[in-house]
Amino acid sequence: MRYLAQQILTYEGGANPASLASNTLHFNGVKKLSPYFVALLGAFSFRLILERALAAASEEVPWLSQISINDDDMLQGFDGPGVPIVAETVLAGWTVLLACLLELLITFTGETMTLRMLRDVWPQVSKNDLNLPPRRSP
């Protein structure tokens, strides 16, 4: 999932980590995915999944624990103490958060549905980007 998250973040900000870090008040990956998954899961369920992804990512990237989600499913809290301003550090945090979110979305909506919605937002995404292990036959 991290590879896919990195690919999506590259699509969003190009190869320059500073362009992503400068836009920290709203995480474009979440902003663009939100309408698709809200339509499928409902606003409350999507928010719960986003909150769970943020909690899981915070275990690995501690500064993410200072981030919160506002009523518009936008991430906020980047101006608090302990929040890094180094572009590469912010990009690494975004990558972990997006990877956690994608894992949860695949769990709840399935690989095919998630990939379809990702491709609606980012046509460059392919099934190979998911890098999932092969399925076992029953």
C-alpha positions in Angstrom: 0.0 0.0 0.0 2.9 2.4 0.6 3.9 2.2 -3.0 0.4 3.1 -4.1 0.2 5.9 -1.5 3.5 7.2 -2.8 2.3 7.1 -6.4 -0.9 8.9 -5.5 1.0 11.6 -3.6 3.3 12.0 -6.6 0.3 12.5 -8.8 -1.0 15.1 -6.4 2.2 17.1 -5.8 4.6 16.0 -8.5 8.1 14.9 -7.6 8.6 17.8 -5.2 7.8 16.9 -1.5 7.6 20.7 -0.7 4.6 21.1 -2.9 2.7 18.5 -0.8 3.9 19.8 2.5 2.9 23.3 1.7 -0.7 22.1 1.2 -1.0 20.5 4.6 -4.3 22.0 5.8 -6.2 19.8 3.5 -5.0 16.4 2.4 -5.9 16.3 -1.3 -5.9 12.5 -1.4 -8.7 12.4 1.2 -10.5 15.4 -0.3 -10.7 13.7 -3.7 -11.6 10.2 -2.5 -14.2 11.4 0.0 -17.2 11.9 -2.4 -16.8 8.4 -3.9 -16.6 6.6 -0.6 -19.2 8.7 1.1 -21.6 7.8 -1.7 -20.8 4.1 -1.2 -20.4 3.9 2.6 -22.2 7.0 3.9 -20.6 10.1 5.5 -20.5 8.6 9.0 -18.8 5.4 8.0 -16.3 7.1 5.8 -15.4 9.4 8.7 -15.0 6.5 11.0 -12.6 4.8 8.5 -10.7 8.0 8.2 -10.4 8.4 11.9 -9.2 4.8 12.2 -6.6 5.3 9.5 -5.4 8.4 11.3 -5.1 6.5 14.6 -3.3 3.6 13.0 -0.9 6.0 11.1 -0.3 7.9 14.4 1.1 4.7 16.0 3.9 4.7 13.4 4.2 8.5 12.9 3.7 10.1 16.3 3.2 13.7 15.1 0.1 12.6 13.3 -1.6 12.2 16.7 -1.8 16.0 16.8 -3.9 16.1 13.6 -7.7 16.1 13.8 -10.5 15.8 11.3 -12.9 18.7 10.9 -16.5 18.6 9.8 -15.6 18.6 6.2 -13.3 15.6 6.5 -10.3 17.9 6.2 -7.2 17.4 8.3 -6.2 20.2 10.6 -3.7 20.9 13.4 -0.5 21.3 11.5 0.5 24.4 13.5 0.8 22.7 16.9 4.1 22.0 18.8 5.9 19.0 17.6 4.5 19.0 14.1 7.3 18.9 11.6 7.7 21.5 9.0 10.3 19.6 7.0 8.7 18.6 3.7 10.2 15.1 3.6 8.9 14.4 7.1 5.4 15.6 6.2 5.4 13.6 3.0 6.4 10.5 4.9 3.5 11.0 7.3 1.1 11.6 4.4 2.3 8.3 2.9 1.7 6.3 6.0 -1.7 7.9 6.5 -2.8 7.3 3.0 -1.6 3.7 3.0 -3.6 3.0 6.2 -6.7 4.6 4.6 -6.3 2.6 1.4 -5.9 -0.6 3.4 -9.1 0.0 5.3 -11.0 1.0 2.2 -10.0 -2.2 0.5 -11.1 -4.1 3.6 -14.5 -2.5 3.7 -15.3 -2.1 0.0 -13.1 -4.7 -1.7 -10.2 -4.5 -4.0 -12.2 -4.1 -7.2 -14.4 -1.3 -5.9 -11.5 0.6 -4.3 -9.4 0.3 -7.5 -12.3 1.5 -9.6 -12.7 4.6 -7.5 -9.0 5.3 -7.3 -8.9 5.1 -11.1 -11.8 7.6 -11.4 -9.7 10.1 -9.4 -6.2 9.1 -10.7 -6.5 7.4 -14.1 -2.8 6.5 -13.9 -3.4 4.0 -11.1 -3.2 0.4 -12.1 -3.9 -2.9 -10.4 -0.1 -3.5 -10.2 0.1 -0.4 -8.0 -1.9 -2.1 -5.4 0.8 -4.8 -5.0 -1.5 -7.1 -3.2 -0.6 -10.7 -2.5 -2.3 -13.3 -4.7 -5.6 -14.6 -3.5 -5.8 -18.1 -2.2 -8.4 -20.4 -3.7 -10.8 -22.0 -1.2 
